[in-house]
Amino acid sequence: MERNQLTRRISVASGKEPADTVVKNGRIIDVFNGEIIEGDIAIVDGYFAGIGQYDGKNVVNAHGRYVLPAFIDGHVHIESSLVTPSEFAKVLLPHGVTTVIADPHEIANVLGTAGIQYILDSSEHLPFDIYIMLPSCVPATSFENSGAILKAEDLLPFYQHPRVLGLAEVMNFPAVLNAEDDMLNKIADAKQFGKKVDGHAAGLSRSDLNVYTAAGIMTDHESTTAEEAKERLRSGMYLMIREGTVAKDLQNLITVVNQFNSRRCLFVTDDKHLDDLVLSGSIDHNVRLAINLGISPIVAIQMATINAAECFGLSDKGAIAAGYKADFSLVEDLDTLKILDVYKNGKAVVQNGTLVTDCSAIHKDGSDSLKNSVHFDEITKANFEISLSANKANIIEIIPNSLVTRHIVEEVEICSQGFFQPSTSGDQLKLAVIERHHLTKQIGLGIVKGLGLKYGAIATTIAHDSHNLIIAGTNDEDMVLAANTIKIMQGGLVVIKDGQILASLELPIAGLISNRPYREVYCSLNNLHIALEKLGANDHFNPFLTLSFLALPVIPELKLTDRGLFKVSIFKHIDISNV
């Protein structure tokens, strides 16, 4: 802070000169004492200068509404929204979210350091704060082919950037356990710069958690049960309570929150699709859900504000108090938590629920280096033939609204040539992952149960974490058309039925992000949902987002990579028919 800014803030705080803005007649949420207080809120140079009796050049009458700190998402992949950072900001600001801690893991797996730089550049000068945790595991494992490899030395220069807060979710637990050089270098570098290290402790035992915390990994967003949540808190970790599009863990975890541990808990969305963000919201949805499940509104607000700020060392965020950034919202009541007005750095960005600020990005998204990332030879039906020696097979079974899958063994249909035959009556569909980064010609094949398609095929280049092309289908012909359509589009999502393209969404930036306005993307997503209904897809979860996580080999139990079926508990590939 410059000396003259400090002098002016002190002068306003002491009442010697008027504030830039004063908010009057509001009921202020005090996140430190858990109380509701009253008073004028003085703002100068984008910061709160004090609460008391103040005059200002501009007066905002809160009309008895609640004034609460703006929300913070403690862990999110912007790429999952399918839109650019500037469009993402347009969506989140009306929901009272002004700050996110983003992990550009997805785009980094495709483009490497260029992907990280793109997220940083395209989020500059927005009325919305996007902080970055550097991807720790690119690739996520050595059991699949991704578009890039990031070593410790590749990440090191980024720590100089003021919006880089640390090292993102360390998901390669064996690398930590075995003290592998590159992983330890990444963690040590983050610590040397005084940065944070996020965890990814899916399925880890209490003793495994000891390994993580001993290494300085102090957060986790992968708890799915109350007992797992308690173990994270007992270990001294921050508990990130996730409510996204696929992973909906809040209802299971919120029961562990009490007066003793609530300040170690925060909310995250992790992966949330654009349509869900528009319809239900972001962190504001987590807060409402927590309140509906019995959490005190002020505790829920603490979890969405000051807790997240303290977790990541954002010492000037998360509270309405002198010296804190003037990021706040006005709401009518604390039950429905309908966001009316939102202020960023003391300036109105949302009024009566409508965005009133310019979120245009200075950085343009037209660089060829960000596009043309989908490379594979033309696909034919022969590429999808699954030869079986017996009529039983290892199958991936979907658990609705969960990233976790089951490993089951079932009898399957085999055609006269000895190949697996998809069965819509048995809900056994063909699954394929096609390597799309380096023309390796690698294609992993498997069988999935629970997706519910009765006809056609669906495909997407969003396939966590390496983001190869993943396809599920009832027949080879539609799967072939899906693959070759994606190649022409250079990334995106497509729905095929009877040799026809029913709906599609192009994602030209790394095969993950659209360069179109979010309203157009939202419209395309609606068209995809309508098309999915024509395929008879399961309507109890998002089929595309569920499909995208079937290729994630760091989440139990059985997944599919471009190298084949992968059993997470033994960290090895297995044969489809070796049962």
C-alpha positions as CSV (number, residue, x, y, z in Angstrom):
1,M,0.0,0.0,0.0
2,E,1.3,3.4,-0.9
3,R,1.8,5.9,1.9
4,N,-0.8,8.4,0.7
5,Q,-3.4,5.6,0.5
6,L,-2.6,4.6,4.0
7,T,-2.9,8.2,5.2
8,R,-6.2,8.6,3.5
9,R,-7.6,5.4,4.9
10,I,-6.6,6.5,8.4
11,S,-8.1,9.9,7.8
12,V,-11.5,8.4,6.7
13,A,-11.4,5.9,9.6
14,S,-11.0,8.8,12.1
15,G,-13.7,10.9,10.5
16,K,-11.4,13.6,9.4
17,E,-12.5,13.4,5.8
18,P,-15.5,11.8,4.1
19,A,-15.4,8.3,2.7
20,D,-15.8,7.5,-1.0
21,T,-18.9,5.5,-0.1
22,V,-20.9,5.0,3.1
23,V,-23.4,2.1,3.5
24,K,-26.2,3.1,5.9
25,N,-29.1,1.3,7.5
26,G,-27.7,-2.2,7.0
27,R,-27.6,-5.2,9.3
28,I,-24.0,-6.2,9.2
29,I,-22.8,-9.8,9.5
30,D,-19.9,-9.9,12.0
31,V,-18.0,-13.1,11.0
32,F,-15.6,-12.8,13.9
33,N,-18.1,-12.8,16.8
34,G,-21.0,-14.5,15.0
35,E,-23.2,-11.5,15.5
36,I,-25.4,-9.1,13.6
37,I,-24.4,-5.4,14.2
38,E,-25.5,-2.0,13.0
39,G,-23.6,1.1,11.9
40,D,-22.4,3.1,8.9
41,I,-19.8,1.3,6.8
42,A,-17.2,3.6,5.4
43,I,-15.3,2.7,2.2
44,V,-12.3,4.4,0.7
45,D,-10.1,3.3,-2.2
46,G,-11.9,-0.1,-2.4
47,Y,-11.3,-1.0,1.3
48,F,-13.5,-0.7,4.4
49,A,-12.2,2.1,6.6
50,G,-14.5,1.6,9.6
51,I,-17.9,0.9,11.1
52,G,-19.6,3.6,13.1
53,Q,-21.0,7.0,12.2
54,Y,-19.6,8.3,8.9
55,D,-20.3,10.7,6.0
56,G,-19.5,9.9,2.4
57,K,-19.5,11.4,-1.1
58,N,-21.8,8.5,-2.1
59,V,-24.4,7.0,0.2
60,V,-25.9,3.6,-0.2
61,N,-29.1,3.0,1.7
62,A,-29.3,-0.7,2.6
63,H,-32.9,-0.3,3.7
64,G,-32.5,-2.8,6.6
65,R,-31.0,-5.5,4.4
66,Y,-28.2,-7.8,5.6
67,V,-24.7,-6.8,4.6
68,L,-22.4,-9.8,4.3
69,P,-18.9,-10.4,3.0
70,A,-18.7,-11.6,-0.6
71,F,-18.4,-15.3,-1.0
72,I,-15.2,-17.2,-1.8
73,D,-15.0,-20.5,-3.7
74,G,-12.0,-22.3,-2.1
75,H,-11.4,-24.8,-4.9
76,V,-12.7,-24.7,-8.5
77,H,-11.8,-25.7,-12.0
78,I,-13.0,-22.9,-14.2
79,E,-12.7,-25.1,-17.2
80,S,-15.6,-27.2,-15.9
81,S,-17.9,-24.2,-16.5
82,L,-16.9,-24.5,-20.2
83,V,-16.5,-20.7,-20.5
84,T,-13.6,-18.3,-20.4
85,P,-12.6,-16.6,-17.1
86,S,-14.3,-13.4,-18.1
87,E,-17.6,-15.1,-18.9
88,F,-17.2,-17.2,-15.7
89,A,-17.0,-13.9,-13.7
90,K,-20.2,-12.7,-15.4
91,V,-22.0,-15.8,-14.1
92,L,-20.7,-15.8,-10.5
93,L,-20.9,-12.1,-9.6
94,P,-24.7,-12.1,-9.4
95,H,-24.4,-15.0,-7.0
96,G,-22.4,-12.9,-4.6
97,V,-19.1,-14.7,-5.4
98,T,-16.2,-12.2,-6.1
99,T,-13.2,-14.5,-5.4
100,V,-12.3,-18.0,-6.5
101,I,-9.2,-20.2,-5.9
102,A,-8.8,-21.9,-9.2
103,D,-6.8,-24.9,-10.2
104,P,-6.1,-24.8,-14.0
105,H,-5.3,-28.5,-13.8
106,E,-7.5,-29.3,-16.8
107,I,-6.1,-26.9,-19.3
108,A,-2.6,-27.6,-18.1
109,N,-3.0,-31.3,-18.8
110,V,-3.7,-30.3,-22.4
111,L,-1.4,-27.3,-23.0
112,G,1.1,-27.4,-20.1
113,T,2.5,-24.0,-18.9
114,A,0.7,-22.2,-21.8
115,G,-2.6,-23.3,-20.3
116,I,-1.7,-21.9,-16.9
117,Q,-0.5,-18.6,-18.5
118,Y,-3.7,-18.4,-20.4
119,I,-5.8,-18.5,-17.2
120,L,-3.7,-15.9,-15.6
121,D,-3.6,-13.6,-18.6
122,S,-7.4,-13.9,-19.4
123,S,-8.3,-13.1,-15.8
124,E,-6.4,-9.9,-15.5
125,H,-8.2,-6.6,-14.8
126,L,-11.6,-8.2,-14.1
127,P,-13.9,-6.9,-11.3
128,F,-13.5,-10.5,-10.0
129,D,-10.5,-12.1,-8.3
130,I,-9.2,-15.3,-9.7
131,Y,-6.3,-16.7,-7.7
132,I,-4.4,-19.7,-8.9
133,M,-3.1,-22.9,-7.3
134,L,-0.5,-24.4,-9.6
135,P,-1.3,-27.9,-10.9
136,S,0.7,-30.5,-9.0
137,C,0.0,-33.6,-11.0
138,V,0.3,-33.1,-14.8
139,P,-0.2,-35.9,-15.8
140,A,-2.3,-37.1,-12.9
141,T,-0.7,-40.5,-13.1
142,S,1.7,-42.4,-15.3
143,F,-1.1,-44.7,-16.4
144,E,-2.5,-42.5,-19.2
145,N,-1.3,-40.2,-21.9
146,S,-1.9,-36.5,-21.3
147,G,-1.0,-33.5,-23.4
148,A,1.8,-32.2,-21.2
149,I,4.2,-33.0,-18.4
150,L,4.9,-30.4,-15.8
151,K,8.0,-30.8,-13.6
152,A,8.8,-28.7,-10.5
153,E,11.1,-26.5,-12.6
154,D,8.2,-25.8,-15.0
155,L,6.1,-24.4,-12.1
156,L,8.8,-22.5,-10.3
157,P,8.6,-19.2,-12.3
158,F,4.9,-18.9,-11.6
159,Y,5.4,-18.4,-7.9
160,Q,6.5,-14.9,-8.6
161,H,3.0,-14.0,-9.8
162,P,0.9,-12.1,-7.2
163,R,-2.2,-14.2,-7.8
164,V,-0.5,-17.6,-7.4
165,L,-1.2,-18.9,-3.9
166,G,0.4,-22.3,-4.0
167,L,0.4,-25.9,-5.2
168,A,-3.0,-27.4,-6.1
169,E,-4.5,-30.7,-5.1
170,V,-1.7,-33.2,-4.7
171,M,-3.5,-36.3,-6.0
172,N,-0.5,-38.6,-6.6
173,F,-0.4,-40.1,-3.0
174,P,2.1,-42.8,-3.9
175,A,4.6,-40.1,-5.1
176,V,4.3,-38.4,-1.7
177,L,4.5,-41.7,0.2
178,N,7.5,-42.8,-1.7
179,A,9.1,-39.4,-1.4
180,E,9.6,-39.2,-5.2
181,D,12.0,-36.4,-6.1
182,D,9.9,-34.3,-8.4
183,M,6.8,-34.3,-6.1
184,L,8.9,-33.4,-3.1
185,N,10.5,-30.6,-5.1
186,K,7.1,-29.2,-6.0
187,I,6.0,-29.2,-2.4
188,A,9.3,-27.8,-1.1
189,D,9.2,-25.0,-3.7
190,A,5.7,-24.0,-2.6
191,K,6.8,-24.0,1.0
192,Q,9.9,-22.0,0.2
193,F,7.8,-19.2,-1.3
194,G,5.5,-19.3,1.7
195,K,2.7,-20.8,-0.3
196,K,-0.1,-23.2,0.5
197,V,-0.4,-26.9,-0.6
198,D,-3.8,-28.4,-1.4
199,G,-4.6,-32.1,-0.9
200,H,-6.7,-34.7,-2.7
201,A,-7.1,-37.4,-0.2
202,A,-9.7,-39.6,-1.9
203,G,-9.9,-43.0,-0.2
204,L,-7.0,-42.3,2.1
205,S,-6.8,-43.9,5.6
206,R,-5.9,-42.1,8.8
207,S,-2.3,-43.3,8.5
208,D,-2.2,-42.0,4.9
209,L,-3.4,-38.7,6.1
210,N,-0.5,-38.5,8.5
211,V,1.8,-38.8,5.4
212,Y,-0.1,-35.9,3.7
213,T,0.0,-33.6,6.7
214,A,3.6,-34.4,7.5
215,A,4.4,-33.2,4.0
216,G,2.6,-29.9,4.7
217,I,-0.6,-30.7,2.8
218,M,-3.3,-29.1,4.8
219,T,-6.6,-29.2,2.9
220,D,-8.9,-31.8,1.3
221,H,-12.0,-31.6,-0.8
222,E,-12.5,-35.4,-1.4
223,S,-14.3,-36.4,1.8
224,T,-17.6,-38.2,1.0
225,T,-18.6,-39.5,4.4
226,A,-19.0,-37.9,7.8
227,E,-16.2,-40.1,9.3
228,E,-13.8,-39.1,6.5
229,A,-14.6,-35.5,7.3
230,K,-13.9,-36.0,11.0
231,E,-10.6,-37.7,10.2
232,R,-9.5,-34.7,8.1
233,L,-10.3,-32.3,10.9
234,R,-8.6,-34.5,13.5
235,S,-5.5,-34.4,11.3
236,G,-5.5,-30.6,11.4
237,M,-6.6,-30.2,7.8
238,Y,-9.1,-27.7,6.5
239,L,-12.2,-29.5,5.5
240,M,-13.5,-28.4,2.1
241,I,-17.1,-29.3,1.8
242,R,-17.9,-29.8,-1.9
243,E,-21.2,-29.4,-3.7
244,G,-20.7,-29.5,-7.5
245,T,-22.5,-31.0,-10.4
246,V,-21.4,-34.6,-10.0
247,A,-19.9,-34.7,-6.5
248,K,-22.6,-33.6,-4.1
249,D,-21.1,-34.2,-0.7
250,L,-22.5,-31.4,1.4
251,Q,-25.5,-33.3,2.9
252,N,-23.2,-36.1,4.1
253,L,-20.5,-33.8,5.5
254,I,-22.4,-30.9,7.1
255,T,-23.4,-33.1,10.0
256,V,-19.9,-33.0,11.4
257,V,-19.8,-29.2,11.6
258,N,-20.1,-27.9,15.2
259,Q,-19.1,-24.9,17.4
260,F,-15.6,-26.3,17.8
261,N,-14.6,-27.1,14.3
262,S,-16.7,-24.8,12.1
263,R,-13.9,-22.3,11.5
264,R,-11.8,-25.1,9.9
265,C,-14.5,-25.8,7.3
266,L,-15.1,-24.0,4.0
267,F,-17.2,-24.5,0.9
268,V,-16.0,-25.4,-2.6
269,T,-17.7,-26.4,-5.9
270,D,-14.7,-28.1,-7.6
271,D,-16.4,-29.0,-10.8
272,K,-19.7,-27.3,-11.7
273,H,-21.3,-27.0,-15.1
274,L,-22.4,-23.7,-16.5
275,D,-26.1,-24.6,-16.5
276,D,-26.0,-25.5,-12.8
277,L,-24.1,-22.3,-12.0
278,V,-26.8,-20.3,-13.8
279,L,-29.8,-22.1,-12.3
280,S,-28.7,-22.9,-8.8
281,G,-25.7,-20.8,-8.2
282,S,-22.2,-21.3,-6.9
283,I,-21.1,-21.0,-3.2
284,D,-24.4,-19.2,-2.5
285,H,-26.1,-22.5,-3.2
286,N,-23.8,-24.3,-0.7
287,V,-24.7,-21.7,1.9
288,R,-28.4,-22.1,1.3
289,L,-28.2,-25.8,1.4
290,A,-26.2,-25.8,4.6
291,I,-28.8,-23.4,6.2
292,N,-31.6,-25.7,5.1
293,L,-29.8,-28.6,6.7
294,G,-29.7,-26.9,10.1
295,I,-26.5,-24.9,10.1
296,S,-26.7,-21.4,11.6
297,P,-26.8,-18.8,8.8
298,I,-23.9,-16.9,10.3
299,V,-21.8,-20.1,10.6
300,A,-22.6,-20.9,7.0
301,I,-21.6,-17.4,5.9
302,Q,-18.4,-17.7,7.9
303,M,-17.6,-20.9,6.0
304,A,-18.1,-19.2,2.7
305,T,-16.1,-16.1,3.6
306,I,-13.6,-15.6,6.4
307,N,-12.8,-19.4,6.7
308,A,-11.8,-19.6,3.0
309,A,-9.9,-16.4,3.2
310,E,-7.9,-17.5,6.3
311,C,-7.3,-21.0,4.7
312,F,-5.4,-19.4,1.8
313,G,-3.8,-16.5,3.6
314,L,-6.0,-13.8,2.0
315,S,-5.6,-11.5,5.0
316,D,-7.7,-8.7,3.5
317,K,-10.7,-10.7,2.4
318,G,-13.7,-12.4,4.0
319,A,-15.0,-9.9,6.5
320,I,-16.7,-6.5,6.9
321,A,-14.1,-4.6,9.0
322,A,-11.6,-1.8,8.7
323,G,-8.6,-2.8,6.5
324,Y,-10.5,-5.5,4.6
325,K,-11.4,-5.3,0.8
326,A,-14.8,-3.8,0.3
327,D,-16.3,-6.9,-1.3
328,F,-19.8,-7.5,0.0
329,S,-23.4,-8.3,-0.9
330,L,-26.8,-7.1,0.2
331,V,-29.5,-9.7,0.8
332,E,-33.1,-9.5,1.9
333,D,-33.1,-12.3,4.4
334,L,-30.7,-15.1,5.7
335,D,-32.9,-18.0,4.8
336,T,-33.5,-17.7,1.0
337,L,-30.2,-15.7,0.8
338,K,-31.4,-14.0,-2.4
339,I,-28.5,-11.8,-3.6
340,L,-29.7,-8.3,-4.5
341,D,-26.6,-6.1,-4.8
342,V,-23.0,-7.0,-5.0
343,Y,-20.0,-4.7,-4.5
344,K,-16.4,-5.4,-5.6
345,N,-13.7,-3.1,-4.2
346,G,-16.4,-0.8,-3.0
347,K,-18.1,-0.4,-6.4
348,A,-21.5,-1.8,-7.4
349,V,-21.1,-4.7,-9.9
350,V,-24.6,-6.2,-9.4
351,Q,-27.8,-4.2,-8.7
352,N,-31.2,-5.9,-8.2
353,G,-29.6,-9.1,-9.3
354,T,-28.4,-7.7,-12.7
355,L,-24.8,-7.4,-13.7
356,V,-23.9,-3.7,-14.1
357,T,-20.2,-3.8,-14.7
358,D,-18.0,-4.6,-17.7
359,C,-16.3,-8.0,-17.4
360,S,-14.7,-7.9,-20.9
361,A,-11.3,-9.5,-21.0
362,I,-8.3,-7.6,-22.3
363,H,-6.6,-10.8,-23.2
364,K,-8.1,-12.3,-26.4
365,D,-8.8,-16.0,-26.8
366,G,-8.0,-16.4,-30.5
367,S,-4.4,-17.7,-30.3
368,D,-3.8,-20.8,-32.4
369,S,-1.6,-22.1,-29.7
370,L,-4.7,-22.6,-27.6
371,K,-6.6,-24.4,-30.3
372,N,-6.2,-27.3,-32.7
373,S,-5.5,-29.7,-29.8
374,V,-7.5,-32.8,-31.0
375,H,-5.3,-35.2,-33.0
376,F,-6.1,-38.8,-33.8
377,D,-6.4,-40.9,-37.0
378,E,-9.8,-41.4,-38.5
379,I,-11.8,-43.9,-36.4
380,T,-13.6,-47.0,-37.8
381,K,-15.8,-49.6,-36.2
382,A,-12.8,-51.9,-35.9
383,N,-11.4,-49.5,-33.3
384,F,-14.3,-50.3,-31.0
385,E,-14.2,-54.1,-31.1
386,I,-13.9,-55.7,-27.7
387,S,-12.8,-59.3,-27.9
388,L,-13.9,-61.5,-25.0
389,S,-12.8,-65.0,-24.2
390,A,-15.8,-65.7,-21.9
391,N,-19.3,-64.2,-21.3
392,K,-18.3,-62.5,-18.1
393,A,-16.5,-59.1,-17.9
394,N,-15.1,-56.5,-15.5
395,I,-17.5,-53.5,-15.7
396,I,-17.5,-49.9,-14.5
397,E,-20.7,-49.2,-12.6
398,I,-21.8,-45.6,-12.1
399,I,-22.9,-44.4,-8.7
400,P,-25.3,-41.5,-9.5
401,N,-24.0,-38.0,-8.4
402,S,-20.6,-39.4,-7.3
403,L,-17.1,-39.4,-8.8
404,V,-16.6,-42.9,-7.3
405,T,-17.5,-45.9,-9.4
406,R,-18.0,-49.6,-8.5
407,H,-16.0,-52.5,-10.0
408,I,-18.6,-55.2,-10.8
409,V,-18.4,-58.5,-12.7
410,E,-21.5,-59.4,-14.9
411,E,-22.4,-61.7,-17.7
412,V,-22.4,-59.9,-21.0
413,E,-23.7,-60.6,-24.5
414,I,-21.1,-61.7,-27.1
415,C,-21.8,-61.7,-30.9
416,S,-20.9,-64.6,-33.2
417,Q,-17.5,-63.0,-33.9
418,G,-16.6,-63.1,-30.2
419,F,-17.0,-59.4,-29.6
420,F,-18.9,-57.7,-26.8
421,Q,-22.4,-56.7,-27.8
422,P,-23.8,-53.6,-25.9
423,S,-27.1,-54.4,-24.2
424,T,-29.6,-51.5,-23.5
425,S,-31.9,-53.9,-21.5
426,G,-28.9,-54.8,-19.3
427,D,-27.6,-51.2,-19.3
428,Q,-24.2,-52.4,-20.5
429,L,-22.7,-49.9,-22.9
430,K,-19.5,-49.7,-24.8
431,L,-16.9,-47.2,-23.5
432,A,-13.9,-45.9,-25.3
433,V,-11.1,-43.4,-24.5
434,I,-9.1,-42.2,-27.5
435,E,-5.7,-40.5,-27.0
436,R,-6.0,-37.1,-28.7
437,H,-2.7,-35.3,-27.9
438,H,0.2,-37.0,-29.6
439,L,-1.2,-39.3,-32.3
440,T,-0.2,-42.4,-30.3
441,K,-3.1,-44.4,-31.7
442,Q,-3.8,-45.6,-28.2
443,I,-7.5,-46.5,-27.5
444,G,-8.8,-47.9,-24.2
445,L,-12.0,-49.9,-24.3
446,G,-14.4,-50.9,-21.6
447,I,-18.0,-51.5,-20.5
448,V,-20.0,-49.1,-18.4
449,K,-23.3,-49.7,-16.5
450,G,-25.6,-47.1,-15.2
451,L,-25.4,-44.4,-17.9
452,G,-28.9,-45.5,-19.2
453,L,-28.6,-44.7,-22.9
454,K,-31.2,-46.6,-25.0
455,Y,-30.0,-45.3,-28.3
456,G,-27.0,-43.6,-30.0
457,A,-23.7,-42.4,-28.5
458,I,-22.3,-39.4,-26.6
459,A,-18.7,-38.1,-26.7
460,T,-16.6,-35.3,-25.2
461,T,-13.0,-34.2,-25.0
462,I,-13.6,-33.3,-21.3
463,A,-12.2,-36.5,-19.7
464,H,-10.5,-35.9,-16.4
465,D,-7.7,-35.5,-16.0
466,S,-5.8,-36.0,-19.2
467,H,-8.7,-35.0,-21.3
468,N,-8.5,-37.5,-24.1
469,L,-11.7,-38.2,-26.1
470,I,-14.2,-40.3,-24.2
471,I,-17.2,-42.0,-25.9
472,A,-20.1,-44.1,-24.6
473,G,-22.5,-45.8,-27.0
474,T,-25.1,-48.4,-27.8
475,N,-23.6,-49.1,-31.2
476,D,-20.3,-48.8,-33.1
477,E,-21.7,-46.8,-36.0
478,D,-22.8,-43.9,-33.8
479,M,-19.7,-44.1,-31.8
480,V,-17.6,-43.7,-34.9
481,L,-19.6,-40.7,-36.0
482,A,-19.2,-39.1,-32.6
483,A,-15.4,-39.5,-32.6
484,N,-15.0,-38.1,-36.1
485,T,-17.4,-35.2,-35.4
486,I,-15.4,-34.2,-32.3
487,K,-12.2,-34.2,-34.5
488,I,-13.8,-31.9,-37.0
489,M,-15.0,-29.6,-34.2
490,Q,-11.5,-29.7,-32.5
491,G,-13.1,-30.5,-29.2
492,G,-16.4,-30.3,-27.5
493,L,-19.5,-32.4,-26.7
494,V,-21.8,-34.2,-29.2
495,V,-24.9,-36.4,-29.1
496,I,-25.5,-38.9,-31.9
497,K,-28.5,-41.0,-32.8
498,D,-29.1,-43.2,-35.9
499,G,-26.2,-41.6,-37.8
500,Q,-27.4,-38.0,-37.1
501,I,-25.9,-35.3,-35.0
502,L,-28.7,-34.3,-32.6
503,A,-26.7,-31.6,-30.7
504,S,-23.2,-30.4,-30.2
505,L,-21.1,-27.7,-28.4
506,E,-17.7,-26.7,-29.8
507,L,-14.9,-26.2,-27.3
508,P,-12.0,-24.9,-29.4
509,I,-9.8,-23.7,-26.5
510,A,-7.8,-26.8,-25.5
511,G,-10.9,-28.9,-26.3
512,L,-12.3,-27.7,-22.9
513,I,-13.5,-24.1,-23.2
514,S,-15.8,-22.2,-25.5
515,N,-14.9,-18.8,-26.8
516,R,-18.6,-17.8,-27.0
517,P,-20.6,-15.7,-24.6
518,Y,-21.9,-17.8,-21.7
519,R,-25.6,-17.3,-22.7
520,E,-24.9,-18.9,-26.1
521,V,-23.0,-21.8,-24.3
522,Y,-25.9,-22.1,-21.9
523,C,-28.3,-22.4,-24.9
524,S,-26.2,-25.1,-26.5
525,L,-26.1,-27.0,-23.2
526,N,-29.9,-27.0,-23.1
527,N,-30.0,-28.4,-26.6
528,L,-27.6,-31.2,-25.5
529,H,-29.9,-32.0,-22.6
530,I,-32.9,-32.2,-24.9
531,A,-30.9,-34.5,-27.2
532,L,-29.9,-36.7,-24.3
533,E,-33.6,-37.2,-23.5
534,K,-34.0,-38.6,-27.0
535,L,-31.3,-41.2,-26.2
536,G,-33.1,-42.2,-23.0
537,A,-30.2,-41.1,-20.8
538,N,-30.5,-41.4,-17.0
539,D,-32.1,-38.1,-15.8
540,H,-30.9,-38.5,-12.2
541,F,-27.5,-37.1,-12.9
542,N,-25.6,-35.2,-15.6
543,P,-24.6,-37.8,-18.2
544,F,-21.8,-35.7,-19.8
545,L,-20.2,-34.7,-16.5
546,T,-20.5,-38.2,-15.2
547,L,-18.9,-39.5,-18.4
548,S,-16.0,-37.1,-18.1
549,F,-15.0,-38.5,-14.7
550,L,-15.0,-42.2,-15.9
551,A,-11.5,-41.6,-17.2
552,L,-10.1,-40.2,-13.9
553,P,-7.7,-42.9,-12.5
554,V,-7.2,-41.3,-9.1
555,I,-10.8,-41.7,-7.9
556,P,-11.9,-45.3,-6.8
557,E,-12.7,-47.8,-8.0
558,L,-12.6,-48.8,-11.7
559,K,-11.9,-46.3,-14.5
560,L,-10.9,-46.3,-18.1
561,T,-7.8,-44.6,-19.6
562,D,-6.5,-44.6,-23.1
563,R,-4.4,-47.6,-22.0
564,G,-7.3,-49.6,-20.8
565,L,-9.3,-50.5,-17.6
566,F,-7.6,-49.2,-14.4
567,K,-8.3,-50.5,-10.9
568,V,-7.5,-47.7,-8.5
569,S,-7.1,-49.7,-5.3
570,I,-4.1,-51.6,-6.8
571,F,-3.0,-48.8,-9.1
572,K,-2.8,-51.2,-12.1
573,H,-4.5,-51.8,-15.4
574,I,-6.6,-54.9,-15.6
575,D,-8.1,-56.9,-18.5
576,I,-11.8,-56.6,-19.3
577,S,-12.3,-60.4,-19.4
578,N,-9.8,-61.5,-16.7
579,V,-12.4,-62.1,-14.0
